[in-house]
Amino acid sequence: MEGSQGGETIIGSSVNNVLNGNGGNDTIDGGDGNDTLNGGSGNDSLVGGNGNDSLVGGIGNDTLRGGNGNDTLNGGTGNDNMDGGDNDDLYIVDSIFDVASEVFGDALGGVDTVQSSVTYSLSANLENLTLTGSAAINGTGNARNNVINGNSGNNVLSGLDGNDTINGGAGADTTNGGNGNDRIVDTDFVNFDNHNGGAGIDTIDYSGITFADGVVTINLATGVTSVSNGNTETISNFENVEGSQGGETIIGSSATNVLNGNGGNDTINGGDGADTTNGGSGNDRVIDTDFVNFDVHNGGTGVDTIDYSGITFADGVVTINLATGVTSVSGGNTETILSFENVEGSQGGETIIGSSSNNIINGNGGNDTINGGGGNDTLNGGAGNDTFIASLGNDSINGGDGIDTANYSQLNQSITLSGVGTVQKAGGFGQDQLFKVENVIANASVANNTIDASASLPGVSITVNLQTQSLAANNVPVLGTLSFTAVNFDNVIGTNANDSIIGDGQNNQLSGGNGNDNINGGAGNDTITGGNGTDVLTGGTGNDVFDFNSITESQPGVLRDVINGFSGNGFGLGDQIDLSTIDANTLLAGNQAFSFIGAGAFTGVGQLRYFGGILQGNVNAGLAADFEIQLVGTPALSVAAGLAGSDIIL
């Protein structure tokens, strides 16, 4: 319906009406239905009634009443008075003298929004305020939980009481949350904003910003957010932070903080207080500055690090366990550490346990105990006398300074240690590489723990004494001599250079490899193999076997091996020389056994003679010695084919 240019009363029906007052001071009542009411010029009174109505006052000082429904009220020019009534209403304000108000609160009034192009303060029972345009105008909330949005200009936005959310938008804005637990949203790091959370537990929220890594620092302790390009903004009285989608450094205060890094590679330091941190996506570093407060840390997705390196603490009282997600202190304090792959230990000694992931664990200061858990881990002890508890996986272990130990005793598997610190774990447990580790402990309850230097570089030799539990790799390129304490090892395999090997009281298997080796079995029933080269072999006490597998291992004349202290004990059990794997007759196929002829001269191929302390063997038709072994002291030999007590195994 179109009204006249004079004032009149227009009443709609129950259907959806469009009622235009045009000129004059009109009274328009839409009744039921979703109505559109336009007052036109004049001081009009518009009543929407039931339904979702649109009320436009037009020119003049108008009064608008929305009634029931989700109404839009626009007073137009002039000083207007608007009341949306029940439900969720929208007010359009263009004058500082406009009044938008509701009698009822949330129960009947709904959630109402004022869109204002001028400085405006919300009246009671209105919830939200959005500033429009680009003018430098201000907005103020009320005691309710307000959502206040600035425009593109420089705004001053105040929440007052209630748990408010304030977003300044573009422009250099000043915000103040007031009382209540407020959230201040900042949409860029470009403008020089001034944010104040006010009283309550307040959050500064940068989560809508995408920014390059490493250029932003958000510091609650100093109350400043700084950017590497020189931009800064003030952030006062905030307890919590939502980081951007890029990487930044977030520093908490002495209060209890909740710090979320969100996207990017973040560095988060909660400072004092019982803090909750979450790295979010990206490879994040969470820094903890004490073991006193009950913090909750979550690395989020990515490869994340929990960092205690700034803490000085007494040895042995802290356990950092990535597998269980708990850091515990002997005084009873605990904190949660979830979804972390890497650890920076404190400057005191602690126990650090990895997870099934590939962990990087740095013990730093103190005497640390480090267990990488499953996965292929990189473990660094740092300063102090550190102990590494070996586990499943291919691990790199660097002891750092101090006297450090790699302990394999709990594996229940034999290990093989090379002269340059490679440890092969049996049972498919993987292979470790040791650097700057002085002690290696094998499991004493399993057999065949072996030092194997056979793959050493040319010129490298080893000096091993199982009695003193010492291993030295000599002439290692660049490094010189590498020394280890090797505990609970049974067997040794030498290099291609000249090795010195001493066994202990166990039944050792000692092999020199190539080179001119000196091997002493010590106590126990040992098996000693000199290998190629001119070797000096000593069985020591016990019933020892000197094992020869090729005629090249002990050649005639000055190249022959020497056996000291051989004691065959007649046909009783004693020392033995094992030649069974040498083919006594190379003229025939297969492996032929030797025939022992005593001290007489060779008369045919495949004979073995002993004269003047020299054991000689012939393997071809030349009737000359093809190999020789010298037995110092010319002990008597008792030899019989197939007899268990034979001094020579033919």
C-alpha positions in Angstrom: 0.0 0.0 0.0 1.2 3.5 -0.8 0.3 6.3 1.6 -0.3 9.9 0.7 2.0 12.9 1.2 0.2 13.7 4.3 0.1 11.8 7.6 -2.1 8.7 8.0 -2.5 5.4 9.7 -1.8 2.3 7.7 -2.6 -1.2 9.1 -1.6 -4.3 7.2 -3.1 -7.7 7.1 -1.9 -11.2 8.1 -0.1 -11.7 4.8 3.2 -10.3 3.8 2.6 -6.6 3.2 4.7 -3.8 1.7 3.5 -0.5 3.3 4.9 2.8 2.2 3.9 5.9 4.2 5.5 8.5 1.8 5.1 12.1 3.1 3.8 13.1 6.5 3.9 11.7 10.0 2.6 8.2 9.4 1.7 5.4 11.7 2.2 2.0 10.1 1.3 -1.4 11.6 2.3 -4.4 9.6 0.4 -6.9 11.6 1.2 -10.6 11.0 3.4 -11.7 8.1 6.9 -10.8 6.9 6.3 -7.1 6.2 8.3 -4.3 4.6 7.5 -0.9 6.2 8.8 2.4 4.8 8.0 5.6 6.7 9.2 8.0 4.0 9.6 11.6 5.1 8.2 12.8 8.4 8.4 11.6 12.0 6.9 8.1 11.6 5.9 5.3 13.9 6.4 1.8 12.5 5.3 -1.4 14.1 6.3 -4.7 12.5 4.1 -7.0 14.5 4.6 -10.7 14.1 6.9 -12.1 11.4 10.4 -11.2 10.1 9.9 -7.6 9.2 12.0 -4.9 7.6 11.4 -1.4 9.0 12.9 1.8 7.3 12.1 5.1 9.0 13.3 7.3 6.2 13.7 11.0 6.7 12.8 12.4 10.2 12.9 11.3 13.8 11.2 7.9 13.7 10.1 5.3 16.2 10.4 1.7 15.1 9.1 -1.4 16.9 9.9 -4.8 15.4 7.7 -7.0 17.5 8.1 -10.8 17.2 10.4 -12.2 14.6 13.9 -11.6 13.3 13.5 -7.9 12.2 15.7 -5.4 10.5 15.3 -1.8 11.8 16.8 1.1 9.9 15.8 4.5 11.3 17.2 6.4 8.3 18.2 10.0 8.7 17.2 11.8 11.9 17.3 10.8 15.5 15.5 7.5 15.7 14.3 5.3 18.4 14.3 1.5 17.6 13.2 -1.6 19.6 13.4 -4.9 17.7 11.4 -6.8 20.2 11.7 -10.6 20.4 14.2 -12.8 18.5 17.3 -11.9 16.6 17.1 -8.3 15.3 19.4 -6.1 13.2 19.7 -2.4 13.8 21.1 0.1 11.2 22.4 3.2 13.0 23.7 6.3 11.2 23.4 9.0 13.9 24.9 9.2 17.4 21.5 10.2 18.6 19.8 7.0 17.3 18.7 4.8 20.1 18.5 1.0 19.7 17.2 -0.8 22.7 15.3 -3.9 23.8 13.2 -4.4 26.9 14.0 -8.2 27.1 17.3 -10.0 27.3 18.3 -13.4 25.9 15.2 -15.4 26.9 12.9 -13.4 24.6 15.1 -10.8 22.9 17.4 -13.1 21.0 20.8 -12.2 19.8 20.7 -8.7 18.3 23.2 -6.8 16.2 23.8 -3.1 15.7 25.5 -2.0 12.4 26.7 1.5 13.0 28.5 4.0 10.7 29.0 6.3 13.7 30.5 6.0 17.2 28.1 3.9 19.2 27.6 2.3 22.6 25.3 -0.7 23.0 22.3 -0.3 25.3 21.3 -3.1 27.7 20.0 -6.3 26.2 21.8 -5.9 22.9 24.6 -8.3 22.1 26.6 -7.4 19.0 28.0 -4.3 17.4 29.6 -3.9 13.9 31.1 -0.7 12.8 30.7 0.0 9.0 32.5 2.3 6.6 36.0 3.5 6.9 35.7 6.4 9.4 37.7 6.5 12.6 34.8 5.7 14.9 34.4 3.9 18.2 32.3 1.1 19.6 31.4 0.2 23.2 29.7 -2.9 24.5 27.7 -3.5 27.7 27.4 -6.0 30.5 26.4 -8.8 28.1 28.7 -11.2 26.1 29.3 -8.9 23.1 30.8 -9.5 19.7 32.2 -6.1 18.5 33.7 -5.7 15.1 35.5 -2.6 13.9 35.6 -1.2 10.4 38.6 -0.4 8.1 39.4 2.8 10.0 41.2 3.4 13.3 38.7 2.3 16.0 38.6 2.4 19.8 36.6 -0.7 20.9 35.6 -1.4 24.5 33.8 -4.6 25.7 33.1 -3.5 29.3 31.6 -6.3 31.3 30.8 -9.8 29.9 32.9 -12.3 28.0 33.4 -10.3 24.8 34.9 -11.0 21.4 36.4 -7.9 19.8 37.8 -7.7 16.2 39.2 -4.4 15.2 39.6 -5.3 11.5 41.9 -3.2 9.4 43.3 0.1 10.8 45.4 0.9 13.9 42.9 0.0 16.6 42.7 0.3 20.3 40.7 -2.4 22.1 39.9 -3.1 25.7 38.1 -6.2 26.8 37.1 -4.9 30.2 35.8 -7.3 32.8 35.1 -10.9 31.8 37.0 -13.5 29.8 37.5 -11.7 26.5 38.9 -12.6 23.1 40.6 -9.9 21.1 41.0 -10.8 17.4 43.8 -9.2 15.4 43.6 -9.7 11.6 47.1 -8.5 10.6 50.6 -7.7 11.8 50.7 -4.5 9.8 48.9 -1.9 11.9 50.2 -0.6 15.2 47.3 -1.8 17.4 46.9 -1.3 21.1 45.1 -4.3 22.8 44.2 -4.6 26.4 42.5 -7.7 27.7 41.3 -6.1 30.9 40.3 -8.1 33.9 39.5 -11.8 33.6 41.1 -14.6 31.5 41.7 -13.0 28.2 42.9 -14.2 24.8 44.8 -12.4 22.0 43.8 -14.2 18.8 46.0 -14.0 15.6 44.6 -17.3 14.2 43.2 -15.7 11.1 46.6 -14.4 9.9 48.8 -16.2 7.4 52.4 -15.0 7.8 55.9 -16.2 7.0 57.8 -18.3 9.6 60.1 -16.8 12.1 59.3 -13.1 11.8 56.8 -12.5 14.7 57.2 -12.6 18.4 54.2 -12.5 20.7 55.3 -11.8 24.2 52.8 -11.7 27.0 55.5 -11.0 29.6 56.5 -7.7 28.0 53.1 -7.0 26.5 54.4 -6.6 23.0 53.9 -8.3 19.7 56.9 -7.4 17.4 57.5 -8.1 13.7 61.0 -8.3 12.1 60.1 -5.4 9.8 59.9 -3.1 12.8 56.1 -3.2 13.4 55.0 -3.5 17.0 51.7 -3.6 18.9 50.8 -3.5 22.6 49.1 -6.6 24.1 48.4 -5.9 27.8 46.6 -8.1 30.4 46.3 -11.2 28.3 46.7 -14.7 29.6 46.2 -16.8 26.4 47.4 -16.6 22.8 46.1 -18.1 19.6 49.0 -17.9 17.1 48.8 -17.2 13.4 48.9 -19.8 10.6 52.6 -19.0 10.1 55.4 -19.7 12.4 56.1 -17.3 15.3 57.6 -17.2 18.8 55.1 -17.1 21.6 56.2 -16.2 25.1 53.9 -16.5 28.1 53.9 -14.6 31.4 54.1 -15.6 35.0 50.3 -16.3 35.0 48.7 -19.5 33.9 48.7 -19.3 30.1 47.0 -21.2 27.3 49.2 -20.8 24.2 48.2 -22.3 20.8 50.7 -22.0 18.0 48.3 -23.1 15.2 50.0 -23.3 11.8 53.7 -22.9 11.0 56.8 -23.9 12.8 56.3 -22.2 16.2 58.5 -21.7 19.2 56.3 -21.5 22.4 57.7 -20.6 25.9 55.1 -20.6 28.6 57.3 -19.0 31.2 56.2 -19.4 34.8 52.8 -20.7 35.8 51.0 -23.9 35.1 50.6 -23.5 31.3 48.9 -25.4 28.5 50.6 -25.3 25.1 49.7 -26.7 21.8 52.0 -26.4 18.8 49.3 -27.2 16.2 50.6 -28.1 12.7 54.2 -27.6 11.7 57.5 -28.6 13.4 57.1 -26.8 16.7 59.4 -26.3 19.7 57.8 -26.0 23.2 60.1 -24.5 25.8 59.6 -25.3 29.5 61.5 -23.3 32.0 60.9 -25.3 35.2 59.9 -28.6 36.6 57.8 -27.0 39.3 54.4 -26.2 37.6 52.0 -28.8 36.3 52.1 -27.9 32.6 50.2 -29.6 29.8 52.2 -29.6 26.5 51.0 -30.9 23.1 53.3 -30.8 20.1 50.4 -31.3 17.7 51.1 -32.6 14.2 54.6 -32.4 12.6 58.0 -33.2 14.2 57.9 -31.4 17.5 60.4 -30.8 20.3 59.9 -30.4 24.0 62.8 -28.3 25.3 64.0 -28.2 28.9 67.5 -27.0 28.1 67.2 -23.8 30.1 66.6 -25.6 33.4 69.4 -26.5 35.9 68.3 -29.4 38.1 69.9 -32.0 40.3 70.8 -35.3 38.7 68.5 -38.3 38.7 65.3 -36.8 39.8 63.5 -36.2 36.5 62.1 -38.6 34.0 61.0 -37.4 30.5 59.0 -40.1 28.8 57.7 -39.6 25.3 56.2 -43.0 25.2 53.9 -42.4 28.1 53.6 -38.6 27.5 54.6 -37.7 31.0 57.5 -35.8 32.6 57.8 -36.7 36.3 59.9 -35.3 39.1 60.8 -37.3 42.2 59.1 -34.7 44.4 55.7 -35.8 42.9 55.3 -33.1 40.2 54.2 -34.3 36.8 53.4 -32.6 33.5 51.9 -33.9 30.3 54.0 -34.0 27.1 51.9 -35.3 24.2 52.8 -35.7 20.5 56.5 -34.9 20.8 59.2 -36.6 18.7 62.3 -34.8 20.1 63.6 -33.8 23.5 66.1 -31.2 24.7 67.1 -32.3 28.2 67.9 -29.9 31.0 71.4 -28.9 32.3 71.0 -31.5 35.1 70.9 -35.2 34.8 67.6 -36.9 33.9 66.2 -40.1 32.4 64.9 -39.5 28.9 62.8 -42.2 27.1 61.8 -42.0 23.5 58.8 -43.4 21.7 58.3 -45.7 18.7 58.9 -42.7 16.4 62.3 -41.6 15.1 63.4 -39.4 18.0 66.2 -36.8 18.4 67.1 -36.7 22.1 69.8 -34.4 23.4 70.7 -34.9 27.1 72.6 -31.6 27.4 74.2 -31.1 30.8 74.4 -33.6 33.7 74.7 -37.4 33.9 71.8 -38.5 31.7 70.2 -41.9 31.0 68.8 -42.0 27.5 66.6 -44.7 25.9 65.5 -44.0 22.4 62.7 -46.6 22.4 61.7 -48.0 19.0 62.5 -46.2 15.8 65.8 -44.9 14.2 66.9 -42.4 16.8 69.6 -39.8 17.1 70.8 -39.7 20.7 73.3 -37.1 22.0 74.5 -37.2 25.6 76.1 -33.8 25.8 78.1 -32.9 28.8 78.4 -35.4 31.7 78.8 -39.1 32.1 75.8 -40.4 30.1 74.3 -43.9 29.8 72.5 -45.0 26.6 70.1 -47.9 27.0 70.0 -49.6 23.7 66.7 -50.5 22.0 65.2 -51.6 18.8 66.1 -49.6 15.7 69.1 -48.1 13.8 70.3 -45.5 16.2 73.1 -42.9 16.1 74.6 -42.5 19.6 77.0 -39.6 20.5 78.2 -39.6 24.0 79.6 -36.0 23.9 81.8 -35.0 26.8 82.4 -37.2 29.8 82.8 -40.9 30.2 79.8 -42.4 28.4 78.3 -45.8 28.2 76.1 -47.7 25.7 74.4 -50.5 27.6 73.0 -53.4 25.5 72.5 -55.7 28.5 68.7 -55.5 28.5 68.2 -56.5 24.9 68.6 -60.3 25.5 70.4 -60.4 22.2 74.1 -60.8 21.3 75.8 -57.8 19.8 78.8 -57.3 17.4 81.0 -54.3 18.0 83.3 -53.0 15.3 86.5 -51.2 16.0 85.0 -47.9 14.9 81.9 -48.1 17.0 79.3 -49.8 14.8 77.1 -52.2 16.9 75.1 -54.9 15.1 72.3 -56.1 17.3 71.2 -59.7 16.7 67.5 -60.8 16.2 66.8 -58.1 13.7 67.1 -55.3 16.3 69.1 -53.1 14.0 72.5 -51.5 13.9 73.8 -48.6 16.0 76.7 -46.2 15.3 78.6 -45.0 18.4 80.5 -41.7 18.6 82.5 -40.6 21.7 81.2 -43.5 23.7 83.8 -44.9 26.0 82.0 -48.0 27.4 80.0 -50.7 25.7 78.2 -53.2 27.8 76.8 -56.5 26.3 74.4 -58.9 27.9 76.4 -61.3 30.0 73.7 -64.0 29.9 73.8 -64.4 26.1 76.6 -66.0 24.1 78.6 -64.7 21.1 78.9 -61.0 22.0 81.6 -60.2 19.5 84.1 -57.4 18.7 84.4 -57.5 14.9 86.9 -55.2 13.3 87.1 -57.1 10.0 85.6 -54.3 8.0 88.1 -51.7 9.2 89.8 -49.4 6.8 93.3 -50.4 5.6 96.0 -49.7 8.2 93.6 -49.8 11.1 94.4 -52.3 13.8 92.8 -53.2 17.2 94.2 -53.8 20.6 91.7 -55.9 22.7 92.0 -57.2 26.2 88.8 -58.9 27.4 90.3 -59.3 30.8 90.5 -55.5 31.3 87.5 -55.0 29.1 89.4 -52.6 26.8 89.2 -52.1 23.0 91.3 -49.6 21.1 91.1 -49.0 17.3 94.4 -47.7 16.2 95.4 -45.5 13.2 91.8 -44.5 12.4 92.0 -41.9 9.6 91.5 -38.4 11.0 90.5 -39.6 14.4 93.7 -41.5 15.4 92.9 -43.9 18.2 89.4 -44.7 19.4 89.2 -46.3 22.8 86.3 -48.2 24.4 85.6 -50.2 27.5 83.9 -53.3 26.2 82.0 -55.3 28.9 80.7 -58.9 28.6 82.2 -59.7 25.2 83.1 -63.3 24.3 84.6 -63.2 20.8 86.9 -61.0 18.8 87.5 -60.8 15.1 90.6 -58.7 14.1 91.5 -56.4 11.2 93.7 -56.9 8.2 96.5 -55.2 10.1 98.6 -56.3 13.1 96.2 -56.9 16.0 96.8 -57.6 19.7 94.0 -59.7 21.2 93.8 -61.1 24.8 90.9 -63.3 25.9 89.5 -63.7 29.4 88.1 -66.6 31.5 85.3 -67.4 29.1 85.4 -69.8 26.2 86.5 -67.2 23.7 86.6 -67.3 19.9 89.5 -65.1 18.9 90.4 -64.5 15.2 93.2 -62.3 14.1 92.2 -61.9 10.4 95.0 -60.9 8.1 98.2 -59.3 9.5 100.8 -60.4 12.0 98.7 -60.8 15.1 99.4 -61.6 18.7 96.6 -63.6 20.3 96.4 -64.9 23.8 93.3 -66.9 24.9 93.7 -66.4 28.6 91.7 -68.8 30.8 88.9 -70.8 29.4 88.6 -73.3 26.5 89.3 -71.0 23.6 89.2 -71.3 19.8 92.1 -69.2 18.3 92.4 -68.5 14.6 95.4 -66.5 13.5 94.3 -66.0 9.9 96.8 -64.9 7.2 100.1 -63.4 8.4 102.8 -64.4 10.8 101.0 -64.8 14.1 102.0 -65.5 17.6 99.3 -67.6 19.3 99.0 -68.4 23.0 96.3 -70.6 24.4 96.7 -69.8 28.1 95.0 -72.1 30.6 92.2 -74.3 29.5 91.8 -76.7 26.6 92.3 -74.5 23.6 91.9 -75.2 19.9 94.2 -73.5 17.4 92.2 -73.4 14.2 93.9 -73.3 10.7 91.7 -73.2 7.6 94.2 -72.6 4.8 97.9 -73.3 4.1 98.3 -69.6 3.5 97.7 -68.9 7.2 101.0 -70.3 8.3 103.6 -70.5 5.5 107.0 -72.2 5.7 110.1 -70.6 7.2 110.0 -67.1 8.8 106.4 -66.7 7.7 105.1 -69.5 10.0 102.9 -69.0 13.0 104.2 -69.6 16.5 102.2 -71.3 19.2 103.3 -70.8 22.8 102.5 -73.0 25.7 100.8 -75.8 23.7 99.8 -78.6 26.1 98.2 -81.6 24.4 97.9 -83.7 27.6 98.6 -87.0 25.8 95.4 -88.5 24.5 93.5 -86.8 27.3 91.6 -83.6 26.7 94.0 -80.7 26.2 95.1 -78.2 23.6 94.5 -79.2 19.9 95.5 -78.0 16.5 92.6 -78.2 14.1 93.6 -78.8 10.4 90.4 -80.5 9.4 89.2 -77.8 7.0 92.5 -77.9 5.0 92.5 -80.2 2.0 95.5 -82.5 2.5 95.6 -83.5 -1.2 94.9 -80.8 -3.7 95.4 -83.4 -6.5 92.0 -85.0 -5.6 88.6 -83.5 -5.5 87.1 -82.8 -2.0 88.6 -82.3 1.4 91.1 -85.0 2.2 92.4 -85.6 5.7 96.1 -85.6 6.6 98.1 -88.6 7.5 100.5 -88.1 10.5 103.9 -89.7 9.9 105.7 -88.6 13.0 109.3 -87.2 12.5 110.0 -88.9 9.2 110.5 -87.3 5.8 107.6 -86.8 3.4 107.1 -89.7 1.1 103.8 -88.7 -0.5 101.1 -86.1 -0.7 98.8 -85.4 2.2 101.3 -86.1 5.0 101.9 -84.3 8.2 105.2 -84.5 10.1 106.5 -83.0 13.4 110.2 -82.6 14.0 112.2 -80.1 16.2 109.1 -78.3 17.4 108.0 -77.6 13.8 104.7 -79.1 12.5 104.8 -79.4 8.7 102.2 -80.3 6.1 102.4 -81.4 2.4 99.4 -81.0 0.1 100.8 -81.8 -3.3 103.4 -84.0 -5.0 106.3 -81.7 -4.3 107.3 -83.6 -1.1 108.2 -80.3 0.6 106.4 -78.5 3.4 103.6 -76.3 2.1 102.9 -74.9 5.5 104.5 -74.9 8.9 103.5 -74.2 12.5 106.1 -73.7 15.3 105.3 -75.1 18.7 107.6 -73.3 21.3 109.2 -75.7 23.7 108.9 -78.7 21.4 106.0 -80.3 23.3 105.3 -84.0 22.6 102.3 -84.6 20.3 99.8 -87.5 20.6 98.1 -87.9 17.3 95.5 -90.5 16.2 92.9 -90.1 13.5 89.3 -89.9 14.8 90.3 -89.9 18.5 88.7 -87.2 20.6 92.0 -86.6 22.5 94.2 -86.3 19.5 96.4 -83.3 19.7 95.9 -82.7 16.0 92.5 -82.8 14.4 93.4 -84.2 11.0 
